[in-house]
Amino acid sequence: MTHQEILKGIASAGFHKCYGEKPGKEATLRYLWEMKHITEDGFQDYYIMAYWIFNFYKPEDLDIWAFGAMNSSVICYSLGLTKVDPVKYGLLSARFVNIKRPQFQFDIPKSRYDEFMKRADEILQSNIAAGFDAPGIRASLLGQASSFACLDRKRERTVPNNIDDEVALYTLKTPNTMDMYDTYVRRMNGETWEPTGVAGIDEILAPTRGLLIYQEQVMEILSHYFHVSDVSANLVRVIICRMFTKGEEEPLEEYKTKLFASLNDETSVEEAEKAWELITTTPHTYMKAHSVSRVLLGYHYEFSAI
């Protein structure tokens, strides 16, 4: 059995466990899209080893918590690598599954961190003979594992069906976005805001009360108005981020020229200009996948930072 067949087998079983024998259309399409990209780019070994390490070889009483972009992946959710359902929370597959090598990010209880890392290394080394790239997988899988004291203080609370405001407020407490915090609170308490007048933009910004605060919203706007692939939308998002952080404007101008040259009848130049201005004049956005994970963490563990 090939490594690709192994991944498809364990992921399929986990997918139906998470979404039922008749999963919805969105979950199914996302699962198929992710699997296609993972296997075509040759990353199946990373997901297999993550599954083995975090499901079969870790002690049963050891809790882990995924953070960062991996919460966006339906396959990560199906493999039990994250407790966050990306479909339920409107997270985007391409934020994690793209042309780059996956970077799995985990919190591990501080009291068990050394024990876990030693065991994980032993597992990786023992699988070299089976054709797994242990050094590369270790860097991807364990390079961003961190010890996290709150996982030693477990609790369980019922997660409300709608936590949009909690996620947004967590996001707006971060240094890069906190200048929008007061505006969001006023709008949450009843202040009205002026819509852009462009239906697609207003629909994308409606969950955040007219504010652009998530990286995923930038990607949605790019996909909606410029009809680029999800992976390309994520790439442009990265270039926009570099413009703000490093002043690299030239690559972005090149992409703008290409995107506007490929506009079709569904999008007017005026609408495209408004969309482009919005995403390139909002200095900082934040990863919604990470915010959702951190808010949900507070429902399962004593995490005073939330």
BANULO-746652 format. One line per field, with one value per residue (C-alpha): residue number from 1; residue in three letters; z, y, x. Coordinates in steps of 0.1 Angstrom, whole numbers, plus 5000, padded with zeros to 4 digits. Layout:
BEGIN
i: [NUM; ...]
aa: [ALA; ...]
pz: [Z; ...]
py: [Y; ...]
px: [X; ...]
//
This chain:
BEGIN
i: [1; 2; 3; 4; 5; 6; 7; 8; 9; 10; 11; 12; 13; 14; 15; 16; 17; 18; 19; 20; 21; 22; 23; 24; 25; 26; 27; 28; 29; 30; 31; 32; 33; 34; 35; 36; 37; 38; 39; 40; 41; 42; 43; 44; 45; 46; 47; 48; 49; 50; 51; 52; 53; 54; 55; 56; 57; 58; 59; 60; 61; 62; 63; 64; 65; 66; 67; 68; 69; 70; 71; 72; 73; 74; 75; 76; 77; 78; 79; 80; 81; 82; 83; 84; 85; 86; 87; 88; 89; 90; 91; 92; 93; 94; 95; 96; 97; 98; 99; 100; 101; 102; 103; 104; 105; 106; 107; 108; 109; 110; 111; 112; 113; 114; 115; 116; 117; 118; 119; 120; 121; 122; 123; 124; 125; 126; 127; 128; 129; 130; 131; 132; 133; 134; 135; 136; 137; 138; 139; 140; 141; 142; 143; 144; 145; 146; 147; 148; 149; 150; 151; 152; 153; 154; 155; 156; 157; 158; 159; 160; 161; 162; 163; 164; 165; 166; 167; 168; 169; 170; 171; 172; 173; 174; 175; 176; 177; 178; 179; 180; 181; 182; 183; 184; 185; 186; 187; 188; 189; 190; 191; 192; 193; 194; 195; 196; 197; 198; 199; 200; 201; 202; 203; 204; 205; 206; 207; 208; 209; 210; 211; 212; 213; 214; 215; 216; 217; 218; 219; 220; 221; 222; 223; 224; 225; 226; 227; 228; 229; 230; 231; 232; 233; 234; 235; 236; 237; 238; 239; 240; 241; 242; 243; 244; 245; 246; 247; 248; 249; 250; 251; 252; 253; 254; 255; 256; 257; 258; 259; 260; 261; 262; 263; 264; 265; 266; 267; 268; 269; 270; 271; 272; 273; 274; 275; 276; 277; 278; 279; 280; 281; 282; 283; 284; 285; 286; 287; 288; 289; 290; 291; 292; 293; 294; 295; 296; 297; 298; 299; 300; 301; 302; 303; 304; 305; 306]
aa: [MET; THR; HIS; GLN; GLU; ILE; LEU; LYS; GLY; ILE; ALA; SER; ALA; GLY; PHE; HIS; LYS; CYS; TYR; GLY; GLU; LYS; PRO; GLY; LYS; GLU; ALA; THR; LEU; ARG; TYR; LEU; TRP; GLU; MET; LYS; HIS; ILE; THR; GLU; ASP; GLY; PHE; GLN; ASP; TYR; TYR; ILE; MET; ALA; TYR; TRP; ILE; PHE; ASN; PHE; TYR; LYS; PRO; GLU; ASP; LEU; ASP; ILE; TRP; ALA; PHE; GLY; ALA; MET; ASN; SER; SER; VAL; ILE; CYS; TYR; SER; LEU; GLY; LEU; THR; LYS; VAL; ASP; PRO; VAL; LYS; TYR; GLY; LEU; LEU; SER; ALA; ARG; PHE; VAL; ASN; ILE; LYS; ARG; PRO; GLN; PHE; GLN; PHE; ASP; ILE; PRO; LYS; SER; ARG; TYR; ASP; GLU; PHE; MET; LYS; ARG; ALA; ASP; GLU; ILE; LEU; GLN; SER; ASN; ILE; ALA; ALA; GLY; PHE; ASP; ALA; PRO; GLY; ILE; ARG; ALA; SER; LEU; LEU; GLY; GLN; ALA; SER; SER; PHE; ALA; CYS; LEU; ASP; ARG; LYS; ARG; GLU; ARG; THR; VAL; PRO; ASN; ASN; ILE; ASP; ASP; GLU; VAL; ALA; LEU; TYR; THR; LEU; LYS; THR; PRO; ASN; THR; MET; ASP; MET; TYR; ASP; THR; TYR; VAL; ARG; ARG; MET; ASN; GLY; GLU; THR; TRP; GLU; PRO; THR; GLY; VAL; ALA; GLY; ILE; ASP; GLU; ILE; LEU; ALA; PRO; THR; ARG; GLY; LEU; LEU; ILE; TYR; GLN; GLU; GLN; VAL; MET; GLU; ILE; LEU; SER; HIS; TYR; PHE; HIS; VAL; SER; ASP; VAL; SER; ALA; ASN; LEU; VAL; ARG; VAL; ILE; ILE; CYS; ARG; MET; PHE; THR; LYS; GLY; GLU; GLU; GLU; PRO; LEU; GLU; GLU; TYR; LYS; THR; LYS; LEU; PHE; ALA; SER; LEU; ASN; ASP; GLU; THR; SER; VAL; GLU; GLU; ALA; GLU; LYS; ALA; TRP; GLU; LEU; ILE; THR; THR; THR; PRO; HIS; THR; TYR; MET; LYS; ALA; HIS; SER; VAL; SER; ARG; VAL; LEU; LEU; GLY; TYR; HIS; TYR; GLU; PHE; SER; ALA; ILE]
pz: [5000; 4991; 5015; 4994; 4998; 5035; 5039; 5019; 5039; 5074; 5063; 5047; 5079; 5100; 5076; 5079; 5116; 5118; 5092; 5090; 5064; 5041; 5046; 5032; 4999; 5013; 5036; 5008; 4982; 5007; 5016; 4980; 4972; 5001; 4994; 4958; 4967; 4995; 4974; 4942; 4961; 4978; 5014; 5024; 5046; 5068; 5075; 5081; 5106; 5124; 5126; 5140; 5165; 5178; 5177; 5183; 5199; 5225; 5259; 5261; 5290; 5271; 5256; 5227; 5211; 5176; 5169; 5138; 5103; 5106; 5121; 5086; 5072; 5069; 5066; 5098; 5115; 5101; 5113; 5148; 5147; 5156; 5176; 5154; 5127; 5098; 5080; 5110; 5117; 5081; 5079; 5045; 5035; 5014; 5045; 5055; 5025; 4998; 4978; 5009; 5031; 5060; 5093; 5120; 5152; 5185; 5222; 5245; 5283; 5299; 5324; 5296; 5268; 5272; 5274; 5243; 5222; 5231; 5221; 5189; 5179; 5185; 5163; 5135; 5136; 5136; 5103; 5082; 5069; 5057; 5034; 5055; 5055; 5093; 5094; 5071; 5089; 5122; 5112; 5099; 5127; 5158; 5149; 5161; 5191; 5223; 5259; 5272; 5309; 5306; 5291; 5326; 5339; 5321; 5323; 5300; 5292; 5266; 5235; 5223; 5187; 5179; 5191; 5163; 5186; 5209; 5181; 5167; 5201; 5207; 5173; 5179; 5212; 5192; 5186; 5148; 5149; 5182; 5166; 5154; 5188; 5200; 5167; 5168; 5203; 5195; 5165; 5186; 5210; 5183; 5164; 5127; 5100; 5064; 5039; 5009; 4985; 4968; 4977; 4977; 5000; 5024; 5026; 5034; 5060; 5076; 5102; 5115; 5115; 5084; 5094; 5076; 5103; 5091; 5066; 5054; 5044; 5022; 5005; 5001; 4985; 4961; 4951; 4947; 4926; 4907; 4904; 4913; 4928; 4966; 4966; 4944; 4968; 4997; 4977; 4970; 5006; 5016; 4991; 5005; 5040; 5028; 5014; 5048; 5068; 5044; 5020; 4990; 4966; 4932; 4933; 4944; 4915; 4891; 4905; 4903; 4866; 4859; 4880; 4864; 4830; 4836; 4849; 4833; 4829; 4864; 4880; 4869; 4871; 4896; 4919; 4915; 4924; 4956; 4965; 4958; 4977; 5007; 5010; 5002; 5025; 5056; 5072; 5093; 5093; 5115; 5110; 5120; 5123; 5151; 5169; 5167; 5182; 5211; 5219; 5219; 5240; 5268; 5268; 5275; 5296; 5322; 5299; 5315; 5284; 5269]
py: [5000; 5034; 5063; 5081; 5052; 5051; 5088; 5084; 5055; 5070; 5105; 5091; 5071; 5102; 5125; 5103; 5101; 5139; 5147; 5116; 5090; 5116; 5147; 5181; 5194; 5220; 5196; 5171; 5195; 5209; 5174; 5165; 5198; 5194; 5158; 5167; 5194; 5174; 5144; 5162; 5183; 5152; 5161; 5130; 5117; 5148; 5142; 5104; 5110; 5137; 5112; 5084; 5106; 5125; 5097; 5063; 5069; 5096; 5087; 5087; 5112; 5137; 5166; 5186; 5217; 5230; 5266; 5287; 5279; 5242; 5247; 5257; 5221; 5197; 5169; 5179; 5179; 5145; 5131; 5144; 5169; 5198; 5201; 5230; 5222; 5246; 5243; 5253; 5283; 5295; 5289; 5285; 5254; 5273; 5292; 5260; 5236; 5253; 5250; 5254; 5225; 5223; 5238; 5220; 5240; 5224; 5234; 5206; 5205; 5221; 5192; 5166; 5185; 5168; 5134; 5139; 5154; 5125; 5099; 5118; 5118; 5080; 5074; 5096; 5078; 5044; 5052; 5063; 5027; 5029; 5058; 5088; 5119; 5121; 5154; 5172; 5159; 5167; 5204; 5206; 5187; 5194; 5226; 5247; 5226; 5247; 5239; 5255; 5256; 5260; 5225; 5212; 5228; 5212; 5222; 5218; 5244; 5243; 5263; 5286; 5282; 5318; 5330; 5355; 5385; 5366; 5356; 5392; 5408; 5383; 5393; 5430; 5428; 5419; 5448; 5448; 5452; 5469; 5503; 5489; 5475; 5505; 5508; 5472; 5474; 5505; 5487; 5456; 5478; 5493; 5519; 5518; 5519; 5530; 5500; 5502; 5498; 5469; 5438; 5412; 5433; 5441; 5404; 5394; 5422; 5417; 5391; 5416; 5445; 5462; 5459; 5440; 5422; 5387; 5374; 5350; 5380; 5393; 5359; 5359; 5393; 5383; 5351; 5369; 5398; 5385; 5349; 5336; 5301; 5298; 5291; 5322; 5343; 5332; 5341; 5376; 5380; 5372; 5398; 5424; 5416; 5421; 5455; 5466; 5450; 5453; 5480; 5457; 5473; 5462; 5426; 5438; 5462; 5434; 5413; 5441; 5446; 5409; 5407; 5437; 5425; 5393; 5408; 5393; 5407; 5396; 5423; 5459; 5479; 5502; 5473; 5458; 5491; 5494; 5458; 5464; 5496; 5480; 5451; 5472; 5501; 5481; 5478; 5447; 5418; 5386; 5349; 5339; 5303; 5311; 5333; 5307; 5281; 5304; 5313; 5276; 5268; 5289; 5267; 5236; 5248; 5275; 5300; 5334; 5352; 5350]
px: [5000; 5014; 5016; 4990; 4966; 4973; 4964; 4932; 4921; 4926; 4914; 4882; 4873; 4879; 4859; 4828; 4832; 4833; 4806; 4785; 4778; 4763; 4785; 4772; 4783; 4807; 4825; 4828; 4841; 4867; 4878; 4884; 4901; 4925; 4933; 4941; 4965; 4981; 4988; 4998; 5023; 5037; 5028; 5009; 5038; 5035; 4998; 5003; 5031; 5010; 4981; 5003; 5021; 4991; 4966; 4983; 5016; 5009; 4996; 4958; 4958; 4979; 4959; 4971; 4956; 4962; 4967; 4974; 4963; 4960; 4926; 4915; 4920; 4891; 4916; 4934; 4900; 4892; 4925; 4918; 4947; 4924; 4892; 4880; 4855; 4867; 4834; 4813; 4835; 4839; 4877; 4894; 4913; 4938; 4950; 4968; 4967; 4986; 5019; 5041; 5052; 5026; 5036; 5017; 5014; 5005; 5003; 5014; 5010; 5041; 5044; 5045; 5064; 5098; 5082; 5061; 5090; 5113; 5086; 5078; 5115; 5117; 5087; 5101; 5134; 5118; 5100; 5130; 5133; 5097; 5106; 5096; 5117; 5122; 5142; 5118; 5087; 5103; 5108; 5072; 5055; 5075; 5093; 5064; 5052; 5052; 5047; 5015; 5007; 4969; 4966; 4974; 4942; 4913; 4877; 4846; 4820; 4793; 4804; 4776; 4764; 4773; 4807; 4813; 4817; 4840; 4863; 4863; 4870; 4898; 4912; 4909; 4929; 4960; 4984; 4980; 4942; 4934; 4928; 4895; 4884; 4864; 4846; 4836; 4823; 4802; 4787; 4781; 4762; 4740; 4759; 4751; 4778; 4779; 4780; 4802; 4773; 4790; 4769; 4797; 4819; 4791; 4782; 4818; 4822; 4787; 4799; 4825; 4801; 4815; 4852; 4879; 4897; 4905; 4930; 4903; 4881; 4909; 4911; 4873; 4873; 4900; 4882; 4849; 4859; 4890; 4880; 4914; 4919; 4920; 4957; 4963; 4942; 4963; 4995; 4982; 4972; 5008; 5021; 4997; 5010; 5046; 5037; 5027; 5054; 5084; 5073; 5075; 5050; 5063; 5051; 5017; 5014; 5023; 4996; 4971; 4978; 4972; 4941; 4924; 4934; 4915; 4882; 4851; 4816; 4806; 4828; 4829; 4861; 4845; 4836; 4871; 4887; 4867; 4876; 4913; 4914; 4898; 4922; 4953; 4946; 4937; 4971; 4967; 4944; 4946; 4942; 4906; 4916; 4940; 4914; 4887; 4911; 4921; 4885; 4874; 4905; 4890; 4859; 4880; 4909; 4916; 4931; 4933; 4945; 4910]
//
